[in-house]
Amino acid sequence: MGYEIIKLKHNSPEWLAFRATGIGASEAAAVLGYSNTLSNVDLWEQKMGLRKPKDLDELERVQYGIKAEKFLVGLFALQYADRYKVKVNKSVVYRKDGFQFASLDGELTDKRSKELGVYEGKTVVVDSRQTWEHWRGQIPQNYYIQTLHQMLVTGRKFVILNAEFRWKERNEDEQVKTEGQRYLITQSADVLSDMRLLDEAEHEFWGYVKRKERPARVLPQI
């Protein structure tokens, strides 16, 4: 199986403390230098207790994402009921090699192939051309790396990233329109190669944590 299952309530004090003991899916991009908010050195300082993770929960966009999550996965399950079985269990954390972990927005079973997959939901506020350029026709690198980590830890064979875009039109009413896009990531030869690269990078990074040795700042490799 390659992983262990740990029961922790999502966002509980125990879960937050557990995050300091390894690398989560949302942190994987920092290891390779692709995070929008953290360098690999920043992440190392967090794991060493030298820097506190930023609390983003009060941000409006974060609050919206938290509240929208159950509705998005529910709608996905309804729309794709003939193709995927969807299970949500926020008390399960997968852990591999003692330090790589992932808690999933949803677990998928392909009803045709019987393969197991991951559901990942994203809410994106598109308020600038730069934001849209990160998404147009592609998955942003930080989220792509997140999906690699999820497959790496759980052994699941595919990820569906379900993105909801909120377009803000600046006028006197500040109208907001929404639309969605779904991205399928499967384990092609290129994806498997990227997963191996990420696995090696995470093990190297965690070696610095265990040795209490500050790593050099890394540049993107994927």
Sequence and secondary structure as in RCSB ss.txt:
>XXXX:A:sequence
MGYEIIKLKHNSPEWLAFRATGIGASEAAAVLGYSNTLSNVDLWEQKMGLRKPKDLDELERVQYGIKAEKFLVGL
FALQYADRYKVKVNKSVVYRKDGFQFASLDGELTDKRSKELGVYEGKTVVVDSRQTWEHWRGQIPQNYYIQTLHQ
MLVTGRKFVILNAEFRWKERNEDEQVKTEGQRYLITQSADVLSDMRLLDEAEHEFWGYVKRKERPARVLPQI
>XXXX:A:secstr
   EEEE  TTSHHHHHHGGGSB GGGHHHHTT  SS  HHHHHHHHTTSS     TTSHHHHHHHHHHHHHHHH
HHHHTTTTEEEE  TTEEEEETTTEEE  SEEEEETTT  EEEEEEEEEEE SHHHHHHHTTS  HHHHHHHHHH
HHHH  SEEEEEEEEEEE  STT  EEEEEEEEEEE  HHHHHHHHHHHHHHHHHHHHHHHT          
